[in-house]
Amino acid sequence: MDKSKLEAQKVHAEKEISQLENRQKILLNRIRKEERNARTSRLCRHGAILEGVFPAVLDADGEAIKEFLIALSRLPGAGEIAEKTLNAGDAG
C-alpha cells in the first residue's frame, strides 16, 4: 500500500472513532436520564404513600417530615417492624 491510502484509512478510522465516542456519550446520557426518571418516579410513589398514610404531612415542610420520620424510627420496635415488613415485601 502506498502512503496516501494509509493516510486515508487513518482519517477514516479517526472519523469512526469520533462517531463511536459521540454515540457512547449519547447512550450514557440516555442511561443517566432513565436513572433520573426512575428515581423521580420512585420518590413520587413513596411520597404519595407517605401522604396517604399520614395526611398531616401534606402541609409540612421537608424538615418537619424528616423530624417526624426520625421520631417514628426511634419508637420501640420500629426497626424490627420495618425490617420484617420490608423483608416480607421482598419475599412476596
C-alpha positions as CSV (number, residue, x, y, z in Angstrom):
1,M,0.0,0.0,0.0
2,D,1.2,3.5,-0.6
3,K,1.3,6.2,1.9
4,S,-1.8,8.1,0.7
5,K,-4.0,5.0,1.1
6,L,-2.7,4.5,4.6
7,E,-3.4,8.2,5.4
8,A,-6.9,7.9,4.0
9,Q,-7.5,4.8,6.1
10,K,-6.2,6.6,9.2
11,V,-8.5,9.6,8.6
12,H,-11.4,7.2,8.1
13,A,-10.6,5.3,11.3
14,E,-10.3,8.6,13.3
15,K,-13.7,9.6,12.0
16,E,-15.2,6.3,13.0
17,I,-13.6,6.7,16.5
18,S,-15.1,10.1,16.8
19,Q,-18.5,8.9,15.8
20,L,-18.4,6.0,18.2
21,E,-17.3,8.3,21.0
22,N,-20.2,10.6,20.3
23,R,-22.6,7.6,20.2
24,Q,-21.2,6.5,23.6
25,K,-21.9,9.9,25.0
26,I,-25.4,9.8,23.7
27,L,-26.0,6.4,25.2
28,L,-24.6,7.4,28.6
29,N,-26.8,10.4,28.6
30,R,-29.8,8.2,27.9
31,I,-28.9,5.9,30.7
32,R,-28.5,8.8,33.2
33,K,-31.9,10.2,32.1
34,E,-33.6,6.8,32.6
35,E,-32.0,6.5,36.0
36,R,-33.2,10.0,36.9
37,N,-36.7,9.2,35.7
38,A,-36.8,6.0,37.7
39,R,-35.6,7.8,40.8
40,T,-38.2,10.6,40.3
41,S,-40.9,8.1,39.8
42,R,-39.9,6.1,42.9
43,L,-39.8,9.3,45.0
44,C,-43.2,10.4,43.8
45,R,-44.7,6.9,44.6
46,H,-43.1,6.9,48.1
47,G,-44.2,10.4,48.8
48,A,-47.8,9.6,47.7
49,I,-47.8,6.6,50.1
50,L,-46.4,8.7,52.9
51,E,-49.2,11.3,52.3
52,G,-51.8,8.6,52.1
53,V,-50.8,7.0,55.4
54,F,-50.0,10.3,57.2
55,P,-52.3,13.0,55.7
56,A,-50.8,15.5,58.3
57,V,-47.6,15.7,56.2
58,L,-49.4,17.4,53.3
59,D,-48.9,20.8,54.9
60,A,-45.5,20.1,56.4
61,D,-42.2,21.2,55.0
62,G,-39.3,18.8,54.3
63,E,-37.5,19.4,57.6
64,A,-40.7,18.7,59.6
65,I,-41.3,15.5,57.7
66,K,-37.7,14.4,58.3
67,E,-38.1,15.1,62.0
68,F,-41.4,13.1,62.0
69,L,-39.8,10.1,60.3
70,I,-36.8,10.2,62.6
71,A,-39.1,10.3,65.6
72,L,-41.1,7.3,64.2
73,S,-37.8,5.4,63.6
74,R,-36.9,5.8,67.3
75,L,-40.1,4.3,68.6
76,P,-39.5,1.0,70.4
77,G,-39.6,-1.9,68.0
78,A,-39.7,0.4,64.9
79,G,-36.5,-1.1,63.4
80,E,-37.7,-4.6,63.8
81,I,-41.1,-3.9,62.3
82,A,-39.6,-2.1,59.4
83,E,-37.1,-4.9,58.7
84,K,-39.8,-7.6,59.0
85,T,-42.3,-5.7,56.8
86,L,-39.7,-4.8,54.1
87,N,-38.3,-8.4,54.1
88,A,-41.9,-9.8,53.8
89,G,-42.4,-7.5,50.8
90,D,-39.2,-8.8,49.1
91,A,-40.3,-12.4,49.6
92,G,-43.8,-11.9,48.2
